[in-house]
Amino acid sequence: MALTLFISWATVSNASSQEIFETLRGQHLNVGSSESGNPICCAVASKVLDIMGEERIVEHAAEMGEYARQRLEKEFLPLPHIGSVSGLGLMLGMDIVVDKETKAVPAPGIDDLILRRGFEQGLYARVLQNRFCFAPPLVITKEEIDEALDKLYPVLAELKLG
């Protein structure tokens, strides 16, 4: 059964500028899906970008990402099974290795082990095979980064590989 969505002109006028509304008045508005240029979704996306600029979200993410990266490099990189720290902004990651020198990858299942131990510490983590991903919300605070990394540290420090 197909679902048809009808959007009133009042909705379009409330979600767009007056100039856009006047341009569209009287036209057939072929509404597709969100990924095909739906004007309502585009208006919302535009507003989100405005808010991100006003609240300096990008600058905040860069600052918090630098803070997190410094902690990862200073505290986590010296651990025996952390091969590297990389990334940009708040999209950071660490490679889990058996040996720092050879960068040998651990046997399958290390991701499940890290996820389970992290969850026991109250940490919901993202681990893809031997790559730990640190990509928190862009609005994360320094205190929240500290809390997450403080919970993660013992999980990775206690790894016994190879």
C-alpha positions in Angstrom: 0.0 0.0 0.0 1.5 3.3 -1.0 1.5 6.3 1.3 0.9 9.7 -0.2 2.0 12.8 1.6 0.2 16.1 1.0 1.9 19.3 2.0 -0.2 22.5 2.4 1.0 25.8 1.0 0.8 27.1 4.5 3.5 24.6 5.5 5.6 25.7 2.6 5.2 29.4 3.4 6.1 28.8 7.1 9.2 26.7 6.2 10.7 29.0 3.6 11.4 32.7 3.0 8.7 34.9 1.6 10.7 35.3 -1.6 10.9 31.5 -2.1 7.2 31.1 -1.3 6.1 33.8 -3.8 8.3 32.2 -6.5 6.5 28.8 -5.8 3.0 30.2 -5.5 0.7 28.6 -8.0 3.3 26.1 -9.2 2.9 22.4 -9.0 5.2 21.3 -6.1 6.4 17.8 -6.9 7.5 16.6 -3.5 9.9 13.7 -3.6 11.9 12.2 -0.8 14.3 13.9 1.5 17.3 13.0 -0.6 15.9 14.4 -3.8 15.7 18.1 -3.0 12.4 18.2 -1.1 12.0 22.0 -0.4 10.8 21.4 3.2 13.9 19.3 4.0 16.1 21.9 2.3 14.6 24.7 4.3 15.2 22.7 7.5 18.8 21.9 6.5 19.4 25.6 5.7 18.1 26.5 9.2 20.4 23.9 10.8 23.4 25.3 9.0 22.4 28.8 10.2 22.2 27.6 13.8 25.5 25.7 13.5 27.1 29.0 12.4 25.5 31.1 15.1 26.4 28.7 17.8 29.9 28.2 16.4 29.5 24.4 16.3 32.3 23.8 13.8 34.8 25.9 15.9 33.7 24.1 19.0 34.2 20.7 17.4 37.7 21.6 16.2 38.6 22.8 19.7 37.2 19.7 21.5 38.7 17.5 18.8 42.2 19.0 19.5 41.7 18.5 23.2 40.6 14.8 22.8 43.5 14.1 20.3 46.0 15.5 22.8 44.7 13.2 25.5 44.7 10.2 23.2 48.3 10.9 22.1 49.6 11.6 25.6 47.8 8.9 27.6 46.7 6.2 25.2 49.4 6.1 22.5 52.0 4.9 25.1 49.8 1.8 25.9 51.3 -1.4 24.5 48.5 -2.2 22.1 47.7 1.3 20.6 49.5 1.5 17.3 48.5 5.0 16.2 46.1 7.9 16.8 44.7 9.7 13.8 41.8 11.7 12.6 40.6 15.3 12.3 38.3 17.3 14.6 36.0 15.0 16.5 36.5 12.1 14.1 39.4 10.4 15.7 40.5 6.8 15.9 43.1 4.5 17.4 44.5 1.3 15.9 44.6 -1.6 18.2 47.7 -3.7 17.5 49.4 -6.9 18.8 52.8 -5.3 18.5 53.7 -1.6 18.1 56.7 -2.3 16.0 55.2 -4.7 13.4 51.7 -3.1 13.7 50.3 -6.7 13.5 46.5 -6.8 13.8 44.9 -8.8 16.6 42.8 -11.9 15.8 39.1 -11.4 15.0 37.0 -10.8 18.1 39.0 -8.0 19.7 36.2 -5.5 18.7 33.6 -7.6 20.7 36.0 -7.8 23.7 36.5 -4.0 23.7 32.8 -3.3 23.2 31.8 -5.7 26.1 34.4 -4.3 28.5 33.6 -0.7 27.6 29.9 -1.4 28.1 30.7 -2.8 31.6 32.3 0.6 32.3 29.3 2.5 31.1 30.8 3.3 27.8 29.1 2.7 24.5 31.9 2.5 22.0 32.4 2.0 18.3 35.1 -0.5 17.3 35.5 -1.7 13.8 37.7 -4.8 13.8 41.0 -3.3 15.2 40.0 0.3 14.9 38.6 2.2 17.9 36.5 5.1 16.7 36.1 8.3 18.8 33.4 10.4 17.0 31.2 11.9 19.7 28.4 14.5 19.1 29.7 17.9 17.9 28.4 19.6 21.0 30.3 17.4 23.5 31.9 19.2 26.4 35.4 18.9 27.8 34.0 17.2 30.9 32.1 14.7 28.8 35.3 13.9 26.8 37.2 13.4 30.1 34.5 11.1 31.4 34.5 9.0 28.2 38.3 8.7 28.0 38.6 8.0 31.7 36.2 5.1 31.2 38.0 3.9 28.1 41.5 4.0 29.5 41.3 1.0 31.8 39.6 -1.0 29.0 42.5 -0.5 26.6 45.2 -0.6 29.3 44.2 -4.1 30.4 44.2 -5.6 26.9 46.3 -8.7 26.7 47.1 -9.5 23.1 49.6 -11.9 21.3 
